[in-house]
Amino acid sequence: MKQGDFFNVSSPCIAICQLNDNGYCKGCFRSREERLHWKKYTVQQKHNVIRLASLRYLGVLRALREQEEKIKKKIQEKP
């Protein structure tokens, strides 16, 4: 057992409870099932959910950056 297994993992909820186009919470990036079952999850499962939510968040940031670059490129191409 690891030291982290003895401590409860706080919910990543930041009270922005709206869904994005992929069905994930816009605030914490958890799925509906992950939000509903949070209290039942083991410490390891909670850490995994947080890891997955972090990856989803990074994906959204990456997509926004790409979109911003496309817009900048279009602006620069205009005569």
MMTF fields as JSON, N, C-alpha, C and O atoms, coordinates in Angstrom:
{
  "mmtfVersion": "1.0.0",
  "mmtfProducer": "UNKNOWN",
  "numBonds": 315,
  "numAtoms": 316,
  "numGroups": 79,
  "numChains": 1,
  "numModels": 1,
  "chainsPerModel": [1],
  "groupsPerChain": [79],
  "chainIdList": ["A"],
  "bondAtomList": [4, 2, 8, 6, 12, 10, 16, 14, 20, 18, 24, 22, 28, 26, 32, 30, 36, 34, 40, 38, 44, 42, 48, 46, 52, 50, 56, 54, 60, 58, 64, 62, 68, 66, 72, 70, 76, 74, 80, 78, 84, 82, 88, 86, 92, 90, 96, 94, 100, 98, 104, 102, 108, 106, 112, 110, 116, 114, 120, 118, 124, 122, 128, 126, 132, 130, 136, 134, 140, 138, 144, 142, 148, 146, 152, 150, 156, 154, 160, 158, 164, 162, 168, 166, 172, 170, 176, 174, 180, 178, 184, 182, 188, 186, 192, 190, 196, 194, 200, 198, 204, 202, 208, 206, 212, 210, 216, 214, 220, 218, 224, 222, 228, 226, 232, 230, 236, 234, 240, 238, 244, 242, 248, 246, 252, 250, 256, 254, 260, 258, 264, 262, 268, 266, 272, 270, 276, 274, 280, 278, 284, 282, 288, 286, 292, 290, 296, 294, 300, 298, 304, 302, 308, 306, 312, 310],
  "bondOrderList": [1, 1, 1, 1, 1, 1, 1, 1, 1, 1, 1, 1, 1, 1, 1, 1, 1, 1, 1, 1, 1, 1, 1, 1, 1, 1, 1, 1, 1, 1, 1, 1, 1, 1, 1, 1, 1, 1, 1, 1, 1, 1, 1, 1, 1, 1, 1, 1, 1, 1, 1, 1, 1, 1, 1, 1, 1, 1, 1, 1, 1, 1, 1, 1, 1, 1, 1, 1, 1, 1, 1, 1, 1, 1, 1, 1, 1, 1],
  "groupList": [{"groupName": "MET", "atomNameList": ["N", "CA", "C", "O"], "elementList": ["N", "C", "C", "O"], "formalChargeList": [0, 0, 0, 0], "bondAtomList": [1, 0, 2, 1, 3, 2], "bondOrderList": [1, 1, 2], "singleLetterCode": "M", "chemCompType": "L-PEPTIDE LINKING"}, {"groupName": "LYS", "atomNameList": ["N", "CA", "C", "O"], "elementList": ["N", "C", "C", "O"], "formalChargeList": [0, 0, 0, 0], "bondAtomList": [1, 0, 2, 1, 3, 2], "bondOrderList": [1, 1, 2], "singleLetterCode": "K", "chemCompType": "L-PEPTIDE LINKING"}, {"groupName": "GLN", "atomNameList": ["N", "CA", "C", "O"], "elementList": ["N", "C", "C", "O"], "formalChargeList": [0, 0, 0, 0], "bondAtomList": [1, 0, 2, 1, 3, 2], "bondOrderList": [1, 1, 2], "singleLetterCode": "Q", "chemCompType": "L-PEPTIDE LINKING"}, {"groupName": "GLY", "atomNameList": ["N", "CA", "C", "O"], "elementList": ["N", "C", "C", "O"], "formalChargeList": [0, 0, 0, 0], "bondAtomList": [1, 0, 2, 1, 3, 2], "bondOrderList": [1, 1, 2], "singleLetterCode": "G", "chemCompType": "PEPTIDE LINKING"}, {"groupName": "ASP", "atomNameList": ["N", "CA", "C", "O"], "elementList": ["N", "C", "C", "O"], "formalChargeList": [0, 0, 0, 0], "bondAtomList": [1, 0, 2, 1, 3, 2], "bondOrderList": [1, 1, 2], "singleLetterCode": "D", "chemCompType": "L-PEPTIDE LINKING"}, {"groupName": "PHE", "atomNameList": ["N", "CA", "C", "O"], "elementList": ["N", "C", "C", "O"], "formalChargeList": [0, 0, 0, 0], "bondAtomList": [1, 0, 2, 1, 3, 2], "bondOrderList": [1, 1, 2], "singleLetterCode": "F", "chemCompType": "L-PEPTIDE LINKING"}, {"groupName": "ASN", "atomNameList": ["N", "CA", "C", "O"], "elementList": ["N", "C", "C", "O"], "formalChargeList": [0, 0, 0, 0], "bondAtomList": [1, 0, 2, 1, 3, 2], "bondOrderList": [1, 1, 2], "singleLetterCode": "N", "chemCompType": "L-PEPTIDE LINKING"}, {"groupName": "VAL", "atomNameList": ["N", "CA", "C", "O"], "elementList": ["N", "C", "C", "O"], "formalChargeList": [0, 0, 0, 0], "bondAtomList": [1, 0, 2, 1, 3, 2], "bondOrderList": [1, 1, 2], "singleLetterCode": "V", "chemCompType": "L-PEPTIDE LINKING"}, {"groupName": "SER", "atomNameList": ["N", "CA", "C", "O"], "elementList": ["N", "C", "C", "O"], "formalChargeList": [0, 0, 0, 0], "bondAtomList": [1, 0, 2, 1, 3, 2], "bondOrderList": [1, 1, 2], "singleLetterCode": "S", "chemCompType": "L-PEPTIDE LINKING"}, {"groupName": "PRO", "atomNameList": ["N", "CA", "C", "O"], "elementList": ["N", "C", "C", "O"], "formalChargeList": [0, 0, 0, 0], "bondAtomList": [1, 0, 2, 1, 3, 2], "bondOrderList": [1, 1, 2], "singleLetterCode": "P", "chemCompType": "L-PEPTIDE LINKING"}, {"groupName": "CYS", "atomNameList": ["N", "CA", "C", "O"], "elementList": ["N", "C", "C", "O"], "formalChargeList": [0, 0, 0, 0], "bondAtomList": [1, 0, 2, 1, 3, 2], "bondOrderList": [1, 1, 2], "singleLetterCode": "C", "chemCompType": "L-PEPTIDE LINKING"}, {"groupName": "ILE", "atomNameList": ["N", "CA", "C", "O"], "elementList": ["N", "C", "C", "O"], "formalChargeList": [0, 0, 0, 0], "bondAtomList": [1, 0, 2, 1, 3, 2], "bondOrderList": [1, 1, 2], "singleLetterCode": "I", "chemCompType": "L-PEPTIDE LINKING"}, {"groupName": "ALA", "atomNameList": ["N", "CA", "C", "O"], "elementList": ["N", "C", "C", "O"], "formalChargeList": [0, 0, 0, 0], "bondAtomList": [1, 0, 2, 1, 3, 2], "bondOrderList": [1, 1, 2], "singleLetterCode": "A", "chemCompType": "L-PEPTIDE LINKING"}, {"groupName": "LEU", "atomNameList": ["N", "CA", "C", "O"], "elementList": ["N", "C", "C", "O"], "formalChargeList": [0, 0, 0, 0], "bondAtomList": [1, 0, 2, 1, 3, 2], "bondOrderList": [1, 1, 2], "singleLetterCode": "L", "chemCompType": "L-PEPTIDE LINKING"}, {"groupName": "TYR", "atomNameList": ["N", "CA", "C", "O"], "elementList": ["N", "C", "C", "O"], "formalChargeList": [0, 0, 0, 0], "bondAtomList": [1, 0, 2, 1, 3, 2], "bondOrderList": [1, 1, 2], "singleLetterCode": "Y", "chemCompType": "L-PEPTIDE LINKING"}, {"groupName": "ARG", "atomNameList": ["N", "CA", "C", "O"], "elementList": ["N", "C", "C", "O"], "formalChargeList": [0, 0, 0, 0], "bondAtomList": [1, 0, 2, 1, 3, 2], "bondOrderList": [1, 1, 2], "singleLetterCode": "R", "chemCompType": "L-PEPTIDE LINKING"}, {"groupName": "GLU", "atomNameList": ["N", "CA", "C", "O"], "elementList": ["N", "C", "C", "O"], "formalChargeList": [0, 0, 0, 0], "bondAtomList": [1, 0, 2, 1, 3, 2], "bondOrderList": [1, 1, 2], "singleLetterCode": "E", "chemCompType": "L-PEPTIDE LINKING"}, {"groupName": "HIS", "atomNameList": ["N", "CA", "C", "O"], "elementList": ["N", "C", "C", "O"], "formalChargeList": [0, 0, 0, 0], "bondAtomList": [1, 0, 2, 1, 3, 2], "bondOrderList": [1, 1, 2], "singleLetterCode": "H", "chemCompType": "L-PEPTIDE LINKING"}, {"groupName": "TRP", "atomNameList": ["N", "CA", "C", "O"], "elementList": ["N", "C", "C", "O"], "formalChargeList": [0, 0, 0, 0], "bondAtomList": [1, 0, 2, 1, 3, 2], "bondOrderList": [1, 1, 2], "singleLetterCode": "W", "chemCompType": "L-PEPTIDE LINKING"}, {"groupName": "THR", "atomNameList": ["N", "CA", "C", "O"], "elementList": ["N", "C", "C", "O"], "formalChargeList": [0, 0, 0, 0], "bondAtomList": [1, 0, 2, 1, 3, 2], "bondOrderList": [1, 1, 2], "singleLetterCode": "T", "chemCompType": "L-PEPTIDE LINKING"}],
  "groupTypeList": [0, 1, 2, 3, 4, 5, 5, 6, 7, 8, 8, 9, 10, 11, 12, 11, 10, 2, 13, 6, 4, 6, 3, 14, 10, 1, 3, 10, 5, 15, 8, 15, 16, 16, 15, 13, 17, 18, 1, 1, 14, 19, 7, 2, 2, 1, 17, 6, 7, 11, 15, 13, 12, 8, 13, 15, 14, 13, 3, 7, 13, 15, 12, 13, 15, 16, 2, 16, 16, 1, 11, 1, 1, 1, 11, 2, 16, 1, 9],
  "groupIdList": [1, 2, 3, 4, 5, 6, 7, 8, 9, 10, 11, 12, 13, 14, 15, 16, 17, 18, 19, 20, 21, 22, 23, 24, 25, 26, 27, 28, 29, 30, 31, 32, 33, 34, 35, 36, 37, 38, 39, 40, 41, 42, 43, 44, 45, 46, 47, 48, 49, 50, 51, 52, 53, 54, 55, 56, 57, 58, 59, 60, 61, 62, 63, 64, 65, 66, 67, 68, 69, 70, 71, 72, 73, 74, 75, 76, 77, 78, 79],
  "secStructList": [7, 7, 4, 4, 4, 4, 1, 7, 7, 7, 7, 7, 7, 7, 1, 7, 7, 7, 5, 7, 6, 6, 1, 7, 5, 6, 6, 6, 7, 7, 7, 2, 2, 2, 2, 2, 6, 4, 4, 4, 1, 7, 2, 2, 2, 2, 2, 2, 2, 2, 2, 2, 2, 2, 2, 2, 2, 2, 2, 2, 2, 2, 2, 2, 2, 2, 2, 2, 2, 2, 2, 2, 2, 2, 2, 2, 2, 7, 7],
  "xCoordList": [0.832, 0.0, 0.879, 1.892, 0.479, 1.211, 0.647, -0.486, 1.451, 1.008, -0.263, -1.146, -0.361, -1.533, -2.819, -3.905, -2.717, -3.904, -4.619, -5.763, -3.965, -4.565, -5.354, -6.088, -5.206, -5.847, -6.978, -6.882, -8.036, -9.157, -8.769, -8.013, -9.277, -9.013, -10.209, -11.339, -9.956, -11.03, -11.568, -10.843, -12.834, -13.462, -12.852, -12.59, -12.622, -12.077, -13.14, -12.845, -14.354, -15.451, -15.107, -14.636, -15.353, -15.149, -16.454, -16.438, -17.562, -18.916, -19.228, -19.953, -18.684, -19.076, -19.683, -19.028, -20.902, -21.536, -22.341, -23.571, -21.619, -22.216, -21.454, -20.265, -22.144, -21.497, -20.962, -21.573, -19.81, -19.275, -19.861, -20.705, -19.427, -19.97, -19.686, -20.375, -18.682, -18.327, -18.978, -18.754, -19.779, -20.474, -19.689, -20.08, -18.579, -17.781, -18.095, -18.432, -17.984, -18.22, -17.197, -16.006, -17.669, -16.774, -15.879, -14.844, -16.259, -15.472, -14.389, -13.229, -14.769, -13.808, -13.424, -12.529, -14.081, -13.785, -14.013, -13.374, -14.94, -15.309, -16.571, -17.37, -16.736, -17.945, -19.087, -18.869, -20.267, -21.426, -21.215, -21.453, -20.772, -20.559, -19.487, -19.615, -18.432, -17.351, -17.835, -17.419, -18.711, -19.267, -20.225, -20.194, -21.074, -22.075, -21.471, -21.975, -20.409, -19.841, -18.614, -17.958, -18.297, -17.073, -16.931, -15.867, -17.983, -17.905, -17.682, -17.193, -18.033, -17.883, -16.502, -16.103, -15.775, -14.49, -13.428, -13.465, -12.498, -11.331, -10.384, -10.558, -9.404, -8.413, -7.739, -7.553, -7.381, -6.723, -7.637, -7.188, -8.91, -9.858, -10.014, -10.096, -10.054, -10.175, -8.955, -9.089, -7.784, -6.576, -6.607, -6.166, -7.114, -7.222, -8.208, -7.947, -9.336, -10.318, -9.696, -9.885, -8.961, -8.309, -7.284, -7.166, -6.553, -5.579, -6.282, -5.847, -7.377, -8.125, -8.719, -8.684, -9.261, -9.836, -8.761, -9.023, -7.572, -6.456, -6.095, -5.823, -6.09, -5.806, -6.885, -6.587, -8.124, -9.224, -9.049, -9.224, -8.706, -8.485, -7.354, -7.484, -6.266, -5.152, -5.558, -5.104, -6.409, -6.911, -7.733, -7.628, -8.541, -9.343, -8.427, -8.624, -7.434, -6.484, -5.753, -5.565, -5.345, -4.643, -5.543, -5.095, -6.797, -7.74, -7.967, -8.061, -8.054, -8.239, -7.024, -7.166, -5.839, -4.616, -4.564, -4.201, -4.93, -4.931, -5.933, -5.659, -7.097, -8.124, -7.633, -7.849, -6.984, -6.441, -5.386, -5.353, -4.534, -3.504, -4.119, -3.626, -5.183, -5.863, -6.436, -6.352, -7.016, -7.594, -6.493, -6.641, -5.399, -4.275, -3.748, -3.429, -3.661, -3.151, -4.08, -3.611, -5.392, -6.35, -6.252, -6.34, -6.069, -5.96, -4.714, -4.749, -3.62, -2.36, -2.429, -1.731, -3.255, -3.37, -4.198, -4.07, -5.038, -5.89, -5.035, -4.119, -5.365, -4.586, -4.851, -4.275],
  "yCoordList": [-1.179, 0.0, 1.246, 1.305, 2.24, 3.494, 4.474, 4.328, 5.476, 6.469, 7.171, 7.463, 7.444, 8.115, 7.33, 7.901, 6.02, 5.191, 5.449, 5.029, 6.131, 6.392, 7.69, 7.934, 8.532, 9.831, 9.863, 9.283, 10.546, 10.684, 11.646, 12.594, 11.398, 12.236, 13.161, 12.701, 14.458, 15.435, 15.417, 15.135, 15.718, 15.813, 16.98, 18.031, 16.812, 17.907, 18.921, 19.831, 18.771, 19.669, 21.111, 21.393, 22.029, 23.451, 24.231, 25.444, 23.527, 24.102, 24.822, 25.816, 24.32, 24.768, 23.532, 22.849, 23.259, 21.987, 22.106, 22.15, 22.158, 22.189, 21.194, 20.958, 20.612, 19.623, 20.257, 21.164, 19.763, 20.206, 19.318, 18.467, 19.507, 18.752, 17.258, 16.463, 16.871, 15.458, 14.799, 13.615, 15.549, 14.989, 15.042, 14.425, 15.781, 15.924, 17.263, 18.233, 17.305, 18.535, 19.588, 19.298, 20.804, 21.891, 22.351, 22.974, 22.056, 22.484, 21.506, 21.884, 20.237, 19.24, 18.186, 17.378, 18.184, 17.278, 15.803, 14.919, 15.556, 14.167, 13.818, 14.689, 12.53, 12.047, 11.987, 12.136, 11.775, 11.657, 10.524, 10.697, 9.377, 8.218, 8.494, 8.1, 9.177, 9.498, 10.433, 10.311, 11.365, 12.273, 11.535, 11.719, 10.703, 9.995, 8.991, 8.831, 8.326, 7.247, 7.669, 6.823, 8.957, 9.436, 8.91, 8.419, 9.012, 8.621, 7.122, 6.695, 6.329, 4.871, 4.399, 3.27, 5.261, 4.871, 4.692, 5.337, 3.812, 3.64, 4.814, 5.567, 4.964, 6.029, 5.899, 6.895, 4.695, 4.471, 4.859, 5.486, 4.494, 4.858, 6.371, 6.919, 7.05, 8.505, 9.152, 10.089, 8.651, 9.183, 8.957, 9.818, 7.828, 7.539, 8.492, 8.981, 8.752, 9.689, 11.076, 11.743, 11.506, 12.814, 12.851, 13.859, 11.773, 11.696, 11.808, 12.558, 11.055, 11.103, 12.494, 13.006, 13.095, 14.434, 15.446, 16.358, 15.289, 16.185, 16.042, 17.036, 14.82, 14.591, 15.212, 15.767, 15.116, 15.728, 17.249, 17.882, 17.819, 19.261, 19.69, 20.686, 18.959, 19.287, 19.184, 19.97, 18.217, 18.084, 19.282, 19.741, 19.791, 20.98, 22.187, 22.967, 22.336, 23.443, 23.358, 24.367, 22.151, 21.945, 22.338, 23.011, 21.927, 22.254, 23.762, 24.314, 24.423, 25.872, 26.585, 27.552, 26.111, 26.701, 26.533, 27.461, 25.347, 25.095, 25.993, 26.519, 26.162, 27.024, 28.475, 29.181, 28.899, 30.257, 30.467, 31.516, 29.477, 29.57, 29.669, 30.417, 28.923, 28.985, 30.372, 30.905, 30.948, 32.29, 33.307, 34.16, 33.221, 34.137, 34.011, 35.009, 32.784, 32.536, 33.162, 33.758, 33.024, 33.617, 35.116, 35.747, 35.707, 37.161, 37.646, 38.663, 36.918, 37.305, 37.145, 37.851, 36.236, 36.004, 37.063, 37.238, 37.767, 38.788, 39.953, 40.399, 40.449, 41.579, 42.886, 43.912],
  "zCoordList": [0.0, 0.0, 0.0, 0.698, -0.793, -0.866, 0.153, 0.613, 0.501, 1.466, 0.992, 1.799, -0.315, -0.864, -0.701, -0.793, -0.459, -0.293, 1.022, 1.197, 1.944, 3.246, 3.3, 4.258, 2.266, 2.266, 1.245, 0.163, 1.614, 0.697, -0.432, -0.218, -1.597, -2.763, -2.95, -3.111, -2.928, -3.085, -4.501, -5.455, -4.621, -5.931, -6.695, -6.109, -7.99, -8.795, -9.231, -10.007, -8.744, -9.125, -8.762, -7.661, -9.719, -9.462, -9.665, -9.874, -9.602, -9.651, -10.968, -10.98, -12.056, -13.398, -14.051, -14.839, -13.726, -14.088, -15.376, -15.362, -16.481, -17.81, -18.662, -18.447, -19.627, -20.484, -21.756, -22.322, -22.196, -23.484, -24.582, -24.303, -25.809, -26.948, -26.869, -27.509, -26.094, -25.948, -24.738, -24.483, -23.994, -22.839, -21.54, -20.55, -21.538, -20.322, -19.67, -20.349, -18.362, -17.618, -18.052, -18.161, -18.297, -18.711, -17.563, -17.799, -16.346, -15.193, -14.8, -14.632, -14.653, -14.147, -15.183, -14.936, -16.325, -17.438, -17.111, -17.682, -16.176, -15.89, -16.662, -17.007, -16.924, -17.59, -16.573, -15.37, -17.058, -16.17, -15.171, -13.975, -15.653, -14.788, -13.74, -12.581, -14.165, -13.228, -12.127, -10.975, -12.481, -11.47, -10.55, -9.333, -11.131, -10.331, -9.347, -8.235, -9.749, -8.937, -8.129, -7.522, -8.113, -7.462, -6.03, -5.651, -5.249, -3.836, -3.65, -2.604, -4.644, -4.558, -5.016, -4.73, -5.726, -6.28, -5.196, -4.148, -5.475, -4.611, -4.856, -5.815, -4.007, -4.174, -5.54, -6.239, -5.91, -7.199, -8.356, -9.315, -8.276, -9.328, -9.42, -10.519, -8.274, -8.268, -8.924, -9.71, -8.6, -9.228, -10.734, -11.496, -11.167, -12.598, -13.276, -14.375, -12.621, -13.175, -13.314, -14.331, -12.303, -12.359, -13.495, -14.192, -13.678, -14.772, -16.122, -16.996, -16.286, -17.543, -17.783, -18.902, -16.73, -16.849, -17.243, -18.029, -16.708, -17.059, -18.531, -19.206, -19.025, -20.447, -21.331, -22.389, -20.895, -21.658, -21.691, -22.732, -20.552, -20.458, -21.393, -22.104, -21.396, -22.279, -23.749, -24.579, -24.063, -25.429, -25.844, -26.982, -24.952, -25.236, -25.446, -26.378, -24.583, -24.748, -26.083, -26.763, -26.452, -27.718, -28.888, -29.817, -28.848, -29.923, -30.006, -31.102, -28.867, -28.869, -29.451, -30.2, -29.109, -29.654, -31.177, -31.9, -31.649, -33.089, -33.798, -34.877, -33.181, -33.755, -33.801, -34.786, -32.746, -32.698, -33.785, -34.427, -33.985, -35.018, -36.41, -37.254, -36.652, -37.95, -38.193, -39.3, -37.152, -37.283, -37.56, -38.435, -36.825, -37.046, -38.469, -39.116, -38.945, -40.296, -41.345, -42.314, -41.149, -42.092, -42.087, -43.141, -40.912, -40.809, -41.541, -42.233, -41.386, -42.031, -43.548, -44.276, -44.027, -45.479, -46.179, -47.39, -45.454, -46.075, -46.551, -45.86, -47.785, -48.35, -47.642, -48.003]
}
